[in-house]
Structures are given as structure tokens and as C-alpha cells.
Amino acid sequence: MSRKYKFGDNDKLYFISFSVVGWIDLFIRKEYKEIMLDSWQYCQKNKGLEIYCWCIMSSHIHMIIGSKERSLDKIVGEMKSFTSRSLRKAISEHPAESRREWMVHLMEKAGMQNSNNNEWQLWQQHNHPIELLNTTMFYQKMNYIHRNPVEAGFVENEEDYLYSSARDFFGKKGLVELSYVV
């Protein structure tokens, strides 16, 4: 993996993206998105995660994050590990999950092909962290994140997408407490 895709200076902010293996449209169910939100809130309270911007799409997530307390690679790794286990359980137990067999098959196949896993892989291995070097870069990535649901045709206006921090920037109450660039 290229050095440009690693967390470096922990005092910096990073744009990250992480995707479900096979680009499975996992996050079409509210319950699965809630697992992500709960995990982020836990990481904010207990691990020092700072969230500046975020969006949950159907098969992937974009965020701008930072931390002054713990290394971001540890926080993100622990969060991905926890949510993988939690989402696996949710998929297995969801009474209306018609895609269960298909999703589990793809995730087990991905896990068997990756020596870092034991029989299961929900997240693609990489996060592609990009250090945000200045405020121009921050706002470019923030706009990209917030425009994702519009570009995908989910909503007409970015502030109308519930599972995004765009709402916070348009005077609406968002689902996650944000940190702000001053």
C-alpha cells in the first residue's frame, strides 16, 4: 500500500473512505446505519474520535476525522472491527433481510481470500486516509462528501439527506455531534 494512504501526523485531519466488500449495498436499512452512528458516538466519548464531516452511502462511508488523544489508525481499526461483528450479527438476526444468504456468502468469500481475517470480511481492507493540508482541501473534501447523496440521486438538496453531516451546516440538527474547524 502506498505511503500516501496511511495516517501520519495525528495532529492533522484526514479524509477517509471505507467500503463494504464487493460494494454491497448494505446501508439501505436504518438498523445498519444506526450501528455505525452508535459506534461513532462511542468512539467520540471513549476513544477521542473527532468527527468533522460524514456521510453514509449505501455501500460506503466518507468522513473527515481527527483525534488529539489516540492514533487514528487504532481508532478506525477498532471501529471497523467492532462494526463488522455488530453488522454481521444484525444481518443474521434481521427478520426481513432477504439478501442475507447472498451477502454472507460474499463476505465469507472475501474473508477466505484475505489472510488478515478469520472466515469473514465486511469492510474492504483500506481506508485511503488523505491528510488535509489546508482549509481549501478541507472544504473541497467536505463539499464532495455532502454532494455524494445528491450525485447519487438520493436527494435533490444535500441538507435533505438524513445520514450526512450536511444537515448541520444548513441549520438542521444532525445525528452526530461534530467538531468544527476554527
Order of alpha helices (4+ residues) and beta strands (2+ residues): beta-alpha-beta-beta-alpha-alpha-beta-alpha
